[in-house]
Amino acid sequence: MTSAAFLPPVQAPPHDPRAMTLGSENQWRMATLDGLYVHTPSGNLCLDASAATRRTLTEKNGSFGGLVAPTNLGLTSGGDVFLIDRRKGRLLRFDRCECRFEPLRAHFAEVSNST
């Protein structure tokens, strides 16, 4: 048996006497501060990234702020957009008229019926 088994447990909120929840119940109010926000799911107080380190879509190197196209998306030279639906295992084509992705098999059926 290690000595860690004999140590008291590490205190954590809400039982940690050094921790305190900030809120209206103990007269703390959120002030408007630049770059400071409360992360809603966890309730943690966070600092925003410095403006000097933020990436923008208009970077001079053309990287669009580090945005990367999804790996399941494809574009043709004609402007068609194809998407692989990994969950259902099918190939979809973006229908510009309907403004939605349609299964590619339905598209081939329409083409073969019209000829």
N, CA, C and O atoms as a printed pandas DataFrame, in Angstrom:
     atom_number atom_name residue_name chain_id  residue_number  x_coord  y_coord  z_coord
0              1         N          MET        A               1    0.846   -1.181    0.000
1              2        CA          MET        A               1    0.000    0.000    0.000
2              3         C          MET        A               1    0.889    1.241    0.000
3              4         O          MET        A               1    1.884    1.302    0.723
4              5         N          THR        A               2    0.526    2.218   -0.809
5              6        CA          THR        A               2    1.337    3.432   -0.886
6              7         C          THR        A               2    0.932    4.419    0.201
7              8         O          THR        A               2   -0.126    4.295    0.817
8              9         N          SER        A               3    1.800    5.400    0.419
9             10        CA          SER        A               3    1.498    6.410    1.426
10            11         C          SER        A               3    0.342    7.313    0.984
11            12         O          SER        A               3   -0.292    7.958    1.819
12            13         N          ALA        A               4    0.063    7.363   -0.334
13            14        CA          ALA        A               4   -1.027    8.184   -0.843
14            15         C          ALA        A               4   -2.377    7.717   -0.301
15            16         O          ALA        A               4   -3.309    8.513   -0.183
16            17         N          ALA        A               5   -2.483    6.433    0.028
17            18        CA          ALA        A               5   -3.734    5.899    0.551
18            19         C          ALA        A               5   -4.053    6.472    1.928
19            20         O          ALA        A               5   -5.215    6.499    2.334
20            21         N          PHE        A               6   -3.028    6.932    2.648
21            22        CA          PHE        A               6   -3.238    7.460    3.991
22            23         C          PHE        A               6   -3.456    8.975    4.001
23            24         O          PHE        A               6   -3.791    9.542    5.041
24            25         N          LEU        A               7   -3.270    9.632    2.858
25            26        CA          LEU        A               7   -3.434   11.077    2.784
26            27         C          LEU        A               7   -4.906   11.437    2.636
27            28         O          LEU        A               7   -5.673   10.668    2.057
28            29         N          PRO        A               8   -5.307   12.591    3.149
29            30        CA          PRO        A               8   -6.700   12.993    2.955
30            31         C          PRO        A               8   -6.944   13.315    1.485
31            32         O          PRO        A               8   -6.001   13.653    0.769
32            33         N          PRO        A               9   -8.187   13.216    1.021
33            34        CA          PRO        A               9   -8.473   13.509   -0.383
34            35         C          PRO        A               9   -8.200   14.978   -0.697
35            36         O          PRO        A               9   -8.323   15.843    0.170
36            37         N          VAL        A              10   -7.831   15.244   -1.940
37            38        CA          VAL        A              10   -7.603   16.610   -2.386
38            39         C          VAL        A              10   -8.948   17.328   -2.396
39            40         O          VAL        A              10   -9.922   16.835   -2.965
40            41         N          GLN        A              11   -8.991   18.488   -1.767
41            42        CA          GLN        A              11  -10.248   19.205   -1.688
42            43         C          GLN        A              11  -10.583   19.852   -3.026
43            44         O          GLN        A              11   -9.702   20.370   -3.711
44            45         N          ALA        A              12  -11.838   19.819   -3.386
45            46        CA          ALA        A              12  -12.314   20.404   -4.636
46            47         C          ALA        A              12  -13.633   21.114   -4.370
47            48         O          ALA        A              12  -14.342   20.765   -3.426
48            49         N          PRO        A              13  -13.972   22.099   -5.183
49            50        CA          PRO        A              13  -15.244   22.794   -4.981
50            51         C          PRO        A              13  -16.395   21.796   -5.016
51            52         O          PRO        A              13  -16.308   20.830   -5.773
52            53         N          PRO        A              14  -17.417   21.959   -4.281
53            54        CA          PRO        A              14  -17.761   23.090   -3.426
54            55         C          PRO        A              14  -17.225   22.966   -2.006
55            56         O          PRO        A              14  -17.516   23.828   -1.177
56            57         N          HIS        A              15  -16.451   21.928   -1.694
57            58        CA          HIS        A              15  -15.992   21.717   -0.325
58            59         C          HIS        A              15  -14.616   22.307   -0.054
59            60         O          HIS        A              15  -14.140   22.244    1.080
60            61         N          ASP        A              16  -13.976   22.865   -1.040
61            62        CA          ASP        A              16  -12.656   23.472   -0.880
62            63         C          ASP        A              16  -12.833   24.851   -0.242
63            64         O          ASP        A              16  -13.489   25.709   -0.834
64            65         N          PRO        A              17  -12.268   25.093    0.948
65            66        CA          PRO        A              17  -12.450   26.394    1.596
66            67         C          PRO        A              17  -11.772   27.534    0.831
67            68         O          PRO        A              17  -12.075   28.702    1.074
68            69         N          ARG        A              18  -10.857   27.207   -0.093
69            70        CA          ARG        A              18  -10.186   28.246   -0.881
70            71         C          ARG        A              18  -10.956   28.609   -2.138
71            72         O          ARG        A              18  -10.591   29.561   -2.828
72            73         N          ALA        A              19  -12.019   27.868   -2.451
73            74        CA          ALA        A              19  -12.807   28.132   -3.656
74            75         C          ALA        A              19  -14.080   28.876   -3.284
75            76         O          ALA        A              19  -14.668   28.626   -2.232
76            77         N          MET        A              20  -14.501   29.778   -4.139
77            78        CA          MET        A              20  -15.723   30.525   -3.890
78            79         C          MET        A              20  -16.409   30.774   -5.235
79            80         O          MET        A              20  -15.772   31.207   -6.195
80            81         N          THR        A              21  -17.681   30.503   -5.292
81            82        CA          THR        A              21  -18.452   30.777   -6.486
82            83         C          THR        A              21  -18.774   32.256   -6.517
83            84         O          THR        A              21  -19.254   32.817   -5.532
84            85         N          LEU        A              22  -18.509   32.886   -7.651
85            86        CA          LEU        A              22  -18.816   34.299   -7.794
86            87         C          LEU        A              22  -20.212   34.447   -8.369
87            88         O          LEU        A              22  -20.548   33.800   -9.361
88            89         N          GLY        A              23  -21.015   35.278   -7.765
89            90        CA          GLY        A              23  -22.360   35.488   -8.263
90            91         C          GLY        A              23  -23.126   36.442   -7.382
91            92         O          GLY        A              23  -22.589   36.984   -6.415
92            93         N          SER        A              24  -24.389   36.646   -7.720
93            94        CA          SER        A              24  -25.207   37.608   -6.983
94            95         C          SER        A              24  -25.464   37.158   -5.552
95            96         O          SER        A              24  -25.719   37.995   -4.686
96            97         N          GLU        A              25  -25.402   35.854   -5.283
97            98        CA          GLU        A              25  -25.663   35.375   -3.924
98            99         C          GLU        A              25  -24.598   35.840   -2.929
99           100         O          GLU        A              25  -24.871   35.895   -1.730
100          101         N          ASN        A              26  -23.393   36.174   -3.396
101          102        CA          ASN        A              26  -22.362   36.718   -2.501
102          103         C          ASN        A              26  -21.881   38.093   -2.976
103          104         O          ASN        A              26  -20.718   38.452   -2.795
104          105         N          GLN        A              27  -22.789   38.847   -3.583
105          106        CA          GLN        A              27  -22.606   40.243   -3.980
106          107         C          GLN        A              27  -21.514   40.463   -5.035
107          108         O          GLN        A              27  -20.960   41.560   -5.103
108          109         N          TRP        A              28  -21.194   39.481   -5.843
109          110        CA          TRP        A              28  -20.280   39.657   -6.973
110          111         C          TRP        A              28  -21.131   39.877   -8.214
111          112         O          TRP        A              28  -22.083   39.137   -8.459
112          113         N          ARG        A              29  -20.794   40.877   -8.982
113          114        CA          ARG        A              29  -21.503   41.146  -10.232
114          115         C          ARG        A              29  -20.507   41.126  -11.376
115          116         O          ARG        A              29  -19.356   41.532  -11.218
116          117         N          MET        A              30  -20.954   40.653  -12.522
117          118        CA          MET        A              30  -20.091   40.591  -13.695
118          119         C          MET        A              30  -19.925   41.989  -14.268
119          120         O          MET        A              30  -20.913   42.657  -14.571
120          121         N          ALA        A              31  -18.708   42.428  -14.415
121          122        CA          ALA        A              31  -18.426   43.724  -15.015
122          123         C          ALA        A              31  -18.128   43.533  -16.492
123          124         O          ALA        A              31  -17.788   42.433  -16.928
124          125         N          THR        A              32  -18.255   44.586  -17.245
125          126        CA          THR        A              32  -17.905   44.533  -18.658
126          127         C          THR        A              32  -16.419   44.798  -18.777
127          128         O          THR        A              32  -15.961   45.925  -18.586
128          129         N          LEU        A              33  -15.675   43.767  -19.090
129          130        CA          LEU        A              33  -14.231   43.872  -19.232
130          131         C          LEU        A              33  -13.841   43.334  -20.596
131          132         O          LEU        A              33  -14.383   42.325  -21.048
132          133         N          ASP        A              34  -12.915   43.994  -21.245
133          134        CA          ASP        A              34  -12.455   43.527  -22.549
134          135         C          ASP        A              34  -11.703   42.212  -22.399
135          136         O          ASP        A              34  -10.774   42.103  -21.598
136          137         N          GLY        A              35  -12.109   41.227  -23.167
137          138        CA          GLY        A              35  -11.394   39.960  -23.202
138          139         C          GLY        A              35  -11.660   39.042  -22.027
139          140         O          GLY        A              35  -10.980   38.025  -21.894
140          141         N          LEU        A              36  -12.614   39.352  -21.174
141          142        CA          LEU        A              36  -12.921   38.511  -20.016
142          143         C          LEU        A              36  -14.355   38.020  -20.164
143          144         O          LEU        A              36  -15.265   38.810  -20.418
144          145         N          TYR        A              37  -14.553   36.712  -20.004
145          146        CA          TYR        A              37  -15.903   36.174  -20.132
146          147         C          TYR        A              37  -16.045   34.937  -19.267
147          148         O          TYR        A              37  -15.055   34.348  -18.833
148          149         N          VAL        A              38  -17.275   34.555  -19.024
149          150        CA          VAL        A              38  -17.567   33.348  -18.259
150          151         C          VAL        A              38  -17.913   32.252  -19.254
151          152         O          VAL        A              38  -18.836   32.402  -20.056
152          153         N          HIS        A              39  -17.171   31.146  -19.203
153          154        CA          HIS        A              39  -17.445   29.986  -20.053
154          155         C          HIS        A              39  -18.691   29.315  -19.490
155          156         O          HIS        A              39  -18.648   28.717  -18.415
156          157         N          THR        A              40  -19.808   29.414  -20.220
157          158        CA          THR        A              40  -21.111   29.008  -19.696
158          159         C          THR        A              40  -21.179   27.552  -19.247
159          160         O          THR        A              40  -21.654   27.302  -18.139
160          161         N          PRO        A              41  -20.731   26.568  -20.044
161          162        CA          PRO        A              41  -20.883   25.178  -19.589
162          163         C          PRO        A              41  -20.142   24.884  -18.285
163          164         O          PRO        A              41  -20.653   24.154  -17.435
164          165         N          SER        A              42  -18.949   25.442  -18.122
165          166        CA          SER        A              42  -18.159   25.117  -16.930
166          167         C          SER        A              42  -18.266   26.155  -15.832
167          168         O          SER        A              42  -17.980   25.865  -14.671
168          169         N          GLY        A              43  -18.684   27.385  -16.195
169          170        CA          GLY        A              43  -18.742   28.454  -15.217
170          171         C          GLY        A              43  -17.377   29.050  -14.901
171          172         O          GLY        A              43  -17.250   29.834  -13.961
172          173         N          ASN        A              44  -16.353   28.690  -15.676
173          174        CA          ASN        A              44  -15.005   29.207  -15.438
174          175         C          ASN        A              44  -14.863   30.612  -15.986
175          176         O          ASN        A              44  -15.482   30.962  -16.991
176          177         N          LEU        A              45  -14.054   31.409  -15.328
177          178        CA          LEU        A              45  -13.732   32.750  -15.787
178          179         C          LEU        A              45  -12.549   32.631  -16.739
179          180         O          LEU        A              45  -11.521   32.063  -16.372
180          181         N          CYS        A              46  -12.675   33.157  -17.955
181          182        CA          CYS        A              46  -11.659   32.968  -18.988
182          183         C          CYS        A              46  -11.217   34.303  -19.571
183          184         O          CYS        A              46  -11.968   35.278  -19.583
184          185         N          LEU        A              47   -9.992   34.319  -20.050
185          186        CA          LEU        A              47   -9.458   35.471  -20.768
186          187         C          LEU        A              47   -9.467   35.157  -22.250
187          188         O          LEU        A              47   -9.089   34.061  -22.665
188          189         N          ASP        A              48   -9.898   36.120  -23.044
189          190        CA          ASP        A              48   -9.906   35.969  -24.485
190          191         C          ASP        A              48   -8.471   36.015  -25.006
191          192         O          ASP        A              48   -7.591   36.563  -24.343
192          193         N          ALA        A              49   -8.230   35.451  -26.176
193          194        CA          ALA        A              49   -6.899   35.496  -26.785
194          195         C          ALA        A              49   -6.532   36.941  -27.100
195          196         O          ALA        A              49   -7.400   37.756  -27.413
196          197         N          SER        A              50   -5.286   37.241  -27.018
197          198        CA          SER        A              50   -4.806   38.582  -27.328
198          199         C          SER        A              50   -5.106   38.911  -28.791
199          200         O          SER        A              50   -5.034   38.041  -29.659
200          201         N          ALA        A              51   -5.441   40.161  -29.051
201          202        CA          ALA        A              51   -5.730   40.590  -30.420
202          203         C          ALA        A              51   -4.526   40.371  -31.326
203          204         O          ALA        A              51   -4.681   40.153  -32.527
204          205         N          ALA        A              52   -3.331   40.428  -30.756
205          206        CA          ALA        A              52   -2.115   40.234  -31.549
206          207         C          ALA        A              52   -1.960   38.784  -31.997
207          208         O          ALA        A              52   -1.298   38.523  -33.001
208          209         N          THR        A              53   -2.559   37.834  -31.272
209          210        CA          THR        A              53   -2.409   36.424  -31.628
210          211         C          THR        A              53   -3.623   35.847  -32.343
211          212         O          THR        A              53   -3.579   34.705  -32.800
212          213         N          ARG        A              54   -4.696   36.608  -32.448
213          214        CA          ARG        A              54   -5.894   36.109  -33.141
214          215         C          ARG        A              54   -5.643   36.026  -34.635
215          216         O          ARG        A              54   -4.940   36.856  -35.212
216          217         N          ARG        A              55   -6.229   35.011  -35.246
217          218        CA          ARG        A              55   -6.114   34.857  -36.686
218          219         C          ARG        A              55   -7.355   35.441  -37.336
219          220         O          ARG        A              55   -8.448   35.380  -36.772
220          221         N          THR        A              56   -7.186   36.006  -38.520
221          222        CA          THR        A              56   -8.312   36.610  -39.234
222          223         C          THR        A              56   -8.460   35.976  -40.616
223          224         O          THR        A              56   -7.528   35.363  -41.136
224          225         N          LEU        A              57   -9.631   36.133  -41.192
225          226        CA          LEU        A              57   -9.885   35.590  -42.528
226          227         C          LEU        A              57   -9.113   36.337  -43.605
227          228         O          LEU        A              57   -8.939   35.822  -44.710
228          229         N          THR        A              58   -8.652   37.536  -43.300
229          230        CA          THR        A              58   -7.982   38.366  -44.304
230          231         C          THR        A              58   -6.464   38.383  -44.127
231          232         O          THR        A              58   -5.820   39.381  -44.450
232          233         N          GLU        A              59   -5.886   37.298  -43.621
233          234        CA          GLU        A              59   -4.435   37.244  -43.457
234          235         C          GLU        A              59   -3.747   37.365  -44.809
235          236         O          GLU        A              59   -4.228   36.838  -45.812
236          237         N          LYS        A              60   -2.627   38.059  -44.826
237          238        CA          LYS        A              60   -1.922   38.320  -46.087
238          239         C          LYS        A              60   -1.366   37.051  -46.735
239          240         O          LYS        A              60   -1.150   37.026  -47.947
240          241         N          ASN        A              61   -1.131   35.996  -45.945
241          242        CA          ASN        A              61   -0.590   34.768  -46.520
242          243         C          ASN        A              61   -1.667   33.910  -47.190
243          244         O          ASN        A              61   -1.359   32.855  -47.744
244          245         N          GLY        A              62   -2.941   34.361  -47.141
245          246        CA          GLY        A              62   -4.012   33.652  -47.836
246          247         C          GLY        A              62   -4.514   32.406  -47.134
247          248         O          GLY        A              62   -5.175   31.578  -47.761
248          249         N          SER        A              63   -4.221   32.248  -45.849
249          250        CA          SER        A              63   -4.612   31.032  -45.143
250          251         C          SER        A              63   -6.027   31.083  -44.571
251          252         O          SER        A              63   -6.477   30.112  -43.963
252          253         N          PHE        A              64   -6.731   32.191  -44.752
253          254        CA          PHE        A              64   -8.076   32.360  -44.224
254          255         C          PHE        A              64   -8.144   32.077  -42.725
255          256         O          PHE        A              64   -9.094   31.456  -42.248
256          257         N          GLY        A              65   -7.145   32.530  -41.991
257          258        CA          GLY        A              65   -7.154   32.384  -40.542
258          259         C          GLY        A              65   -6.989   30.962  -40.064
259          260         O          GLY        A              65   -7.348   30.649  -38.928
260          261         N          GLY        A              66   -6.457   30.093  -40.900
261          262        CA          GLY        A              66   -6.255   28.705  -40.506
262          263         C          GLY        A              66   -7.449   27.808  -40.765
263          264         O          GLY        A              66   -7.435   26.639  -40.378
264          265         N          LEU        A              67   -8.491   28.334  -41.417
265          266        CA          LEU        A              67   -9.637   27.495  -41.729
266          267         C          LEU        A              67   -9.243   26.438  -42.757
267          268         O          LEU        A              67   -8.499   26.714  -43.698
268          269         N          VAL        A              68   -9.745   25.245  -42.562
269          270        CA          VAL        A              68   -9.439   24.133  -43.451
270          271         C          VAL        A              68  -10.762   23.519  -43.905
271          272         O          VAL        A              68  -11.674   23.330  -43.100
272          273         N          ALA        A              69  -10.859   23.215  -45.175
273          274        CA          ALA        A              69  -12.079   22.573  -45.687
274          275         C          ALA        A              69  -12.251   21.212  -45.037
275          276         O          ALA        A              69  -11.262   20.534  -44.758
276          277         N          PRO        A              70  -13.489   20.801  -44.791
277          278        CA          PRO        A              70  -13.726   19.476  -44.211
278          279         C          PRO        A              70  -13.175   18.378  -45.117
279          280         O          PRO        A              70  -13.138   18.542  -46.336
280          281         N          THR        A              71  -12.750   17.275  -44.536
281          282        CA          THR        A              71  -12.160   16.183  -45.317
282          283         C          THR        A              71  -13.212   15.383  -46.074
283          284         O          THR        A              71  -12.867   14.589  -46.949
284          285         N          ASN        A              72  -14.483   15.575  -45.754
285          286        CA          ASN        A              72  -15.528   14.827  -46.452
286          287         C          ASN        A              72  -16.241   15.687  -47.492
287          288         O          ASN        A              72  -17.374   15.389  -47.869
288          289         N          LEU        A              73  -15.583   16.759  -47.962
289          290        CA          LEU        A              73  -16.167   17.681  -48.913
290          291         C          LEU        A              73  -15.309   17.737  -50.160
291          292         O          LEU        A              73  -14.081   17.744  -50.064
292          293         N          GLY        A              74  -15.935   17.778  -51.336
293          294        CA          GLY        A              74  -15.199   17.872  -52.586
294          295         C          GLY        A              74  -15.854   18.866  -53.519
295          296         O          GLY        A              74  -17.077   19.001  -53.541
296          297         N          LEU        A              75  -15.034   19.560  -54.287
297          298        CA          LEU        A              75  -15.522   20.530  -55.258
298          299         C          LEU        A              75  -15.026   20.145  -56.641
299          300         O          LEU        A              75  -13.900   19.667  -56.783
300          301         N          THR        A              76  -15.855   20.349  -57.672
301          302        CA          THR        A              76  -15.425   20.093  -59.036
302          303         C          THR        A              76  -15.096   21.420  -59.707
303          304         O          THR        A              76  -15.447   22.485  -59.200
304          305         N          SER        A              77  -14.417   21.347  -60.854
305          306        CA          SER        A              77  -14.084   22.577  -61.580
306          307         C          SER        A              77  -15.347   23.266  -62.093
307          308         O          SER        A              77  -15.333   24.470  -62.349
308          309         N          GLY        A              78  -16.430   22.521  -62.243
309          310        CA          GLY        A              78  -17.700   23.098  -62.688
310          311         C          GLY        A              78  -18.491   23.754  -61.563
311          312         O          GLY        A              78  -19.549   24.334  -61.805
312          313         N          GLY        A              79  -17.985   23.666  -60.334
313          314        CA          GLY        A              79  -18.653   24.294  -59.207
314          315         C          GLY        A              79  -19.598   23.389  -58.446
315          316         O          GLY        A              79  -20.293   23.851  -57.541
316          317         N          ASP        A              80  -19.641   22.099  -58.790
317          318        CA          ASP        A              80  -20.487   21.167  -58.036
318          319         C          ASP        A              80  -19.831   20.856  -56.697
319          320         O          ASP        A              80  -18.606   20.777  -56.596
320          321         N          VAL        A              81  -20.657   20.682  -55.675
321          322        CA          VAL        A              81  -20.178   20.378  -54.326
322          323         C          VAL        A              81  -20.670   18.985  -53.960
323          324         O          VAL        A              81  -21.863   18.693  -54.049
324          325         N          PHE        A              82  -19.736   18.123  -53.545
325          326        CA          PHE        A              82  -20.063   16.767  -53.128
326          327         C          PHE        A              82  -19.674   16.591  -51.668
327          328         O          PHE        A              82  -18.687   17.157  -51.198
328          329         N          LEU        A              83  -20.471   15.793  -50.960
329          330        CA          LEU        A              83  -20.256   15.567  -49.542
330          331         C          LEU        A              83  -20.421   14.092  -49.243
331          332         O          LEU        A              83  -21.375   13.469  -49.710
332          333         N          ILE        A              84  -19.516   13.530  -48.479
333          334        CA          ILE        A              84  -19.645   12.131  -48.052
334          335         C          ILE        A              84  -20.333   12.137  -46.694
335          336         O          ILE        A              84  -19.831   12.719  -45.733
336          337         N          ASP        A              85  -21.478   11.488  -46.627
337          338        CA          ASP        A              85  -22.197   11.323  -45.361
338          339         C          ASP        A              85  -21.634   10.077  -44.699
339          340         O          ASP        A              85  -22.023    8.957  -45.030
340          341         N          ARG        A              86  -20.717   10.277  -43.762
341          342        CA          ARG        A              86  -20.019    9.143  -43.144
342          343         C          ARG        A              86  -20.948    8.295  -42.290
343          344         O          ARG        A              86  -20.768    7.081  -42.183
344          345         N          ARG        A              87  -21.928    8.927  -41.690
345          346        CA          ARG        A              87  -22.810    8.175  -40.801
346          347         C          ARG        A              87  -23.681    7.189  -41.578
347          348         O          ARG        A              87  -23.887    6.059  -41.135
348          349         N          LYS        A              88  -24.193    7.614  -42.736
349          350        CA          LYS        A              88  -25.064    6.745  -43.530
350          351         C          LYS        A              88  -24.340    6.087  -44.691
351          352         O          LYS        A              88  -24.935    5.276  -45.401
352          353         N          GLY        A              89  -23.060    6.419  -44.906
353          354        CA          GLY        A              89  -22.274    5.794  -45.955
354          355         C          GLY        A              89  -22.780    6.082  -47.353
355          356         O          GLY        A              89  -22.948    5.164  -48.156
356          357         N          ARG        A              90  -23.023    7.346  -47.649
357          358        CA          ARG        A              90  -23.526    7.694  -48.983
358          359         C          ARG        A              90  -22.872    8.993  -49.464
359          360         O          ARG        A              90  -22.332    9.773  -48.679
360          361         N          LEU        A              91  -22.943    9.193  -50.781
361          362        CA          LEU        A              91  -22.378   10.375  -51.408
362          363         C          LEU        A              91  -23.520   11.333  -51.746
363          364         O          LEU        A              91  -24.520   10.937  -52.345
364          365         N          LEU        A              92  -23.358   12.598  -51.354
365          366        CA          LEU        A              92  -24.390   13.607  -51.581
366          367         C          LEU        A              92  -23.872   14.684  -52.519
367          368         O          LEU        A              92  -22.679   14.989  -52.529
368          369         N          ARG        A              93  -24.765   15.254  -53.299
369          370        CA          ARG        A              93  -24.434   16.361  -54.203
370          371         C          ARG        A              93  -25.299   17.547  -53.819
371          372         O          ARG        A              93  -26.494   17.389  -53.568
372          373         N          PHE        A              94  -24.705   18.745  -53.771
373          374        CA          PHE        A              94  -25.461   19.937  -53.409
374          375         C          PHE        A              94  -26.318   20.371  -54.588
375          376         O          PHE        A              94  -25.803   20.634  -55.675
376          377         N          ASP        A              95  -27.627   20.444  -54.372
377          378        CA          ASP        A              95  -28.573   20.890  -55.388
378          379         C          ASP        A              95  -28.790   22.387  -55.176
379          380         O          ASP        A              95  -29.375   22.805  -54.176
380          381         N          ARG        A              96  -28.314   23.184  -56.123
381          382        CA          ARG        A              96  -28.397   24.641  -55.973
382          383         C          ARG        A              96  -29.836   25.141  -56.002
383          384         O          ARG        A              96  -30.166   26.117  -55.329
384          385         N          CYS        A              97  -30.686   24.488  -56.766
385          386        CA          CYS        A              97  -32.084   24.931  -56.854
386          387         C          CYS        A              97  -32.827   24.676  -55.542
387          388         O          CYS        A              97  -33.589   25.526  -55.081
388          389         N          GLU        A              98  -32.606   23.518  -54.950
389          390        CA          GLU        A              98  -33.276   23.149  -53.704
390          391         C          GLU        A              98  -32.524   23.661  -52.470
391          392         O          GLU        A              98  -33.067   23.682  -51.365
392          393         N          CYS        A              99  -31.258   24.075  -52.677
393          394        CA          CYS        A              99  -30.400   24.590  -51.608
394          395         C          CYS        A              99  -30.233   23.558  -50.497
395          396         O          CYS        A              99  -30.364   23.876  -49.315
396          397         N          ARG        A             100  -29.939   22.309  -50.895
397          398        CA          ARG        A             100  -29.707   21.227  -49.938
398          399         C          ARG        A             100  -28.923   20.112  -50.615
399          400         O          ARG        A             100  -28.829   20.059  -51.841
400          401         N          PHE        A             101  -28.372   19.239  -49.817
401          402        CA          PHE        A             101  -27.641   18.093  -50.331
402          403         C          PHE        A             101  -28.619   16.962  -50.627
403          404         O          PHE        A             101  -29.469   16.631  -49.801
404          405         N          GLU        A             102  -28.490   16.379  -51.806
405          406        CA          GLU        A             102  -29.328   15.270  -52.239
406          407         C          GLU        A             102  -28.440   14.051  -52.477
407          408         O          GLU        A             102  -27.295   14.204  -52.902
408          409         N          PRO        A             103  -28.945   12.844  -52.211
409          410        CA          PRO        A             103  -28.154   11.638  -52.505
410          411         C          PRO        A             103  -27.811   11.586  -53.988
411          412         O          PRO        A             103  -28.654   11.897  -54.829
412          413         N          LEU        A             104  -26.600   11.202  -54.311
413          414        CA          LEU        A             104  -26.133   11.195  -55.690
414          415         C          LEU        A             104  -26.905   10.194  -56.538
415          416         O          LEU        A             104  -27.110   10.439  -57.726
416          417         N          ARG        A             105  -27.329    9.100  -55.980
417          418        CA          ARG        A             105  -28.082    8.093  -56.731
418          419         C          ARG        A             105  -29.350    8.710  -57.313
419          420         O          ARG        A             105  -29.704    8.405  -58.451
420          421         N          ALA        A             106  -30.035    9.559  -56.575
421          422        CA          ALA        A             106  -31.249   10.221  -57.067
422          423         C          ALA        A             106  -30.898   11.124  -58.244
423          424         O          ALA        A             106  -31.683   11.246  -59.185
424          425         N          HIS        A             107  -29.736   11.754  -58.204
425          426        CA          HIS        A             107  -29.306   12.622  -59.294
426          427         C          HIS        A             107  -29.085   11.801  -60.569
427          428         O          HIS        A             107  -29.500   12.216  -61.651
428          429         N          PHE        A             108  -28.426   10.626  -60.447
429          430        CA          PHE        A             108  -28.190    9.775  -61.618
430          431         C          PHE        A             108  -29.507    9.260  -62.183
431          432         O          PHE        A             108  -29.644    9.128  -63.400
432          433         N          ALA        A             109  -30.474    8.966  -61.325
433          434        CA          ALA        A             109  -31.767    8.465  -61.791
434          435         C          ALA        A             109  -32.462    9.533  -62.626
435          436         O          ALA        A             109  -33.074    9.219  -63.647
436          437         N          GLU        A             110  -32.373   10.794  -62.202
437          438        CA          GLU        A             110  -32.998   11.884  -62.968
438          439         C          GLU        A             110  -32.328   12.034  -64.324
439          440         O          GLU        A             110  -33.007   12.244  -65.329
440          441         N          VAL        A             111  -30.993   11.928  -64.366
441          442        CA          VAL        A             111  -30.263   12.089  -65.624
442          443         C          VAL        A             111  -30.603   10.944  -66.572
443          444         O          VAL        A             111  -30.826   11.179  -67.759
444          445         N          SER        A             112  -30.648    9.699  -66.066
445          446        CA          SER        A             112  -30.911    8.569  -66.943
446          447         C          SER        A             112  -32.364    8.577  -67.424
447          448         O          SER        A             112  -32.646    8.097  -68.522
448          449         N          ASN        A             113  -33.281    9.107  -66.632
449          450        CA          ASN        A             113  -34.695    9.166  -67.066
450          451         C          ASN        A             113  -34.916   10.240  -68.110
451          452         O          ASN        A             113  -35.821   10.125  -68.936
452          453         N          SER        A             114  -34.102   11.284  -68.083
453          454        CA          SER        A             114  -34.305   12.393  -69.018
454          455         C          SER        A             114  -33.689   12.136  -70.371
455          456         O          SER        A             114  -33.984   12.877  -71.309
456          457         N          THR        A             115  -32.841   11.117  -70.529
457          458        CA          THR        A             115  -32.202   10.837  -71.825
458          459         C          THR        A             115  -32.959    9.821  -72.627
459          460         O          THR        A             115  -32.549    9.481  -73.737
